[in-house]
Structures are given as C-alpha cells and as structure tokens.
Amino acid sequence: MANKKYEIRYLPTFISQFNNILYYITYELKNKIAADNFYNEVVKQIEKRSNAPESYEVFKTFNGGKIKYYKINVKKFTIFYIVKGKVMEVRRIYYSKSNFENFI
C-alpha cells in the first residue's frame, strides 16, 4: 500500500500557543533542553500522524460533530487537528488537564 502523506498546515492559533509553551519552558522554567526536546517530540508526532490522520478516533465535542477533531497526546499536552481533503490542519495545543470542551 502506498504511503499517502497529508500536507500539514499549522494555524496561527496553534503556533502562538506552542510558542508560549516553549517560551515558558525555556525562560520561566529555565530549561532550554526540555523545550528543545518538547519541540522535537511535537513535530515528530504531528509528522507521524500525517501519514494517516483520519485513522484515529474522532474527539467528541459539544459542536454536534459539525467539525471532526482528532487529538495527539504529547507529554502533558494535547494537540487538536482536523482534516480538510488532503490537508491535516493543526489548530490548537492545550495542557492535557484542561477542559477541552470549553475551547473546541
């Protein structure tokens, strides 16, 4: 079976949230190595998922399923994405203990 990798598109909201997390780890926690490791792990997991982004369970939201969200767990954070055609649109990243339903 041929590998059908999807294009990855990062929305500005995700980029902003991700940058804020990396800033916090780097400057508030003073741990650049942990920030670098976290960055690499997030990118790795997103790229890995782009091979078959729709083959995972749909995240249940309160929007009545109008938009199918999927999630990726990386360390203590959860990344949310949707699929539009052949594009995996990475939308948000939240601390895993957050109440996602209020954000999605």
C-alpha positions as CSV (number, residue, x, y, z in Angstrom):
1,M,0.0,0.0,0.0
2,A,1.4,3.4,-1.0
3,N,2.1,5.9,1.8
4,K,-0.5,8.8,1.4
5,K,1.1,11.6,3.5
6,Y,-1.1,14.6,4.0
7,E,0.0,18.2,3.8
8,I,0.4,19.7,7.3
9,R,-0.9,23.2,7.9
10,Y,-0.3,25.0,11.2
11,L,-2.9,27.6,12.1
12,P,-1.7,30.9,13.7
13,T,-3.5,30.0,17.0
14,F,-1.5,26.7,17.3
15,I,1.7,28.5,16.5
16,S,1.1,31.2,19.1
17,Q,0.1,28.6,21.8
18,F,3.1,26.4,21.0
19,N,5.5,29.4,21.1
20,N,4.0,30.4,24.5
21,I,4.6,26.9,25.9
22,L,8.1,26.8,24.6
23,Y,8.8,30.3,26.0
24,Y,7.5,29.2,29.4
25,I,9.7,26.1,29.5
26,T,12.8,28.0,28.2
27,Y,12.6,31.2,30.2
28,E,10.3,30.6,33.2
29,L,11.4,27.1,34.0
30,K,14.9,27.9,32.6
31,N,15.2,24.6,30.8
32,K,16.1,25.1,27.1
33,I,17.0,21.4,26.7
34,A,13.5,20.4,27.8
35,A,12.0,23.0,25.5
36,D,14.0,21.7,22.5
37,N,13.1,18.1,23.3
38,F,9.4,19.0,23.6
39,Y,9.5,20.9,20.3
40,N,11.1,17.9,18.5
41,E,8.6,15.5,20.0
42,V,5.6,17.6,19.0
43,V,6.9,18.0,15.4
44,K,7.7,14.2,15.2
45,Q,4.3,13.2,16.4
46,I,2.5,15.6,14.0
47,E,4.6,14.4,11.1
48,K,4.0,10.7,12.1
49,R,0.2,11.3,12.3
50,S,0.2,13.0,8.9
51,N,0.6,9.6,7.2
52,A,-3.0,8.6,8.2
53,P,-4.6,11.4,10.2
54,E,-8.2,10.1,9.8
55,S,-7.4,6.6,11.0
56,Y,-7.7,7.7,14.7
57,E,-10.7,8.1,16.9
58,V,-12.7,11.4,16.5
59,F,-12.6,13.6,19.6
60,K,-16.2,14.0,20.9
61,T,-17.1,17.7,21.1
62,F,-20.1,19.7,22.0
63,N,-20.4,21.1,18.5
64,G,-22.6,18.2,17.5
65,G,-19.9,16.7,15.3
66,K,-20.0,19.5,12.7
67,I,-16.2,19.5,12.7
68,K,-14.3,16.3,13.3
69,Y,-11.5,17.0,15.6
70,Y,-8.7,14.5,16.3
71,K,-6.1,14.7,19.0
72,I,-2.5,13.8,19.6
73,N,-1.1,13.5,23.1
74,V,2.5,14.6,23.6
75,K,3.8,14.5,27.2
76,K,1.4,16.7,29.3
77,F,-0.2,18.4,26.2
78,T,-2.9,17.6,23.7
79,I,-2.8,18.8,20.1
80,F,-6.0,19.1,18.1
81,Y,-6.3,18.9,14.4
82,I,-8.9,18.5,11.6
83,V,-8.6,17.0,8.2
84,K,-9.7,19.0,5.1
85,G,-9.2,17.0,1.9
86,K,-5.5,16.1,1.8
87,V,-4.6,18.7,4.5
88,M,-4.1,18.0,8.2
89,E,-4.8,21.3,9.8
90,V,-3.2,21.6,13.2
91,R,-5.4,24.0,15.2
92,R,-4.6,24.0,19.0
93,I,-2.4,22.8,21.8
94,Y,-3.6,22.7,25.4
95,Y,-2.4,21.4,28.7
96,S,-3.9,17.9,28.9
97,K,-5.7,18.5,32.2
98,S,-7.7,21.4,30.7
99,N,-11.4,21.2,30.0
100,F,-11.1,21.0,26.2
101,E,-14.8,21.2,25.5
102,N,-14.8,24.8,26.5
103,F,-12.1,25.5,23.9
104,I,-13.1,23.3,20.9
